[in-house]
Amino acid sequence: MKLIQIYDPPMCCSTGVCGPDVDPKLVQFAADLKWLAEQGVTVERFNLAQTPIAFAGNDLVRAALTEKGEAALPLVVVDGRTVASGTYPTRDELAGWLGLSETPASILTPAVAELVAIGAAIAANCDPCLRYHEGEAKKLGVSASDVARAVELAAKVKDAPHRNIMRLAAKLTQTEPAAAVTSAEACFGGAPAPGNPVKGSCCS
């Protein structure tokens, strides 16, 4: 079984979302490591501030720190071989080092999935759904502007059927859309609009 070890610089946590500013690189890297674990790779991660003994006990890490200091971190080791130092690798790089190149990387990251869920919540008029998924998206580092774009797009999709039916109503009644609404309201009221009798109405 493949083994990947990540030696992080000192930080309060490795998620990228625990400080005042969200670090999207850390958020993405955490998602990539989760993906590796789902592929059967053993993932071990160490934080210099929390587990310094893991750094001292590894010859490769100790040598890198002696040569470069903390600039060597993060250090990524795959099956006992250093593959990256000083930067977090991409998912494609991780897949290549671990022989997973043929596995297509999904674009449906956890952050994207939350944006999709936000759009679905808008379409369903689900207040608790929207609150929950907006909170989850924020934890994953999704910006407020991206959430707003998802909401705007969902609203446009949701409103499309209404716009289309009003255009059809305007075409059939040869009126402006606003006038078509008046006719529909008169229909639901059980009486035709003055001077504009409704024939074959859906609610007669």
Buried (B, 14 or more C-beta within 10 A) or exposed (E): EBEBBBBBBEBEBBBBBEEEEBBBEBBBBBBBBEBBEEEEBEBEBBBBEEBEEBBEEBEBBEEBBEEEEEEBBBBBBBEEEBBBBBEBBBBEBBBEBBEBEEEEBEEEBBBBBBBBBBBBBBEEEBEEBBEBBBEBBBBBBBEEEBBEBBBEBBEEEBEEEEEEEBEEBBEEBEBEBEBBBBBBEBBEEEEBBEEEEBEEBEEE
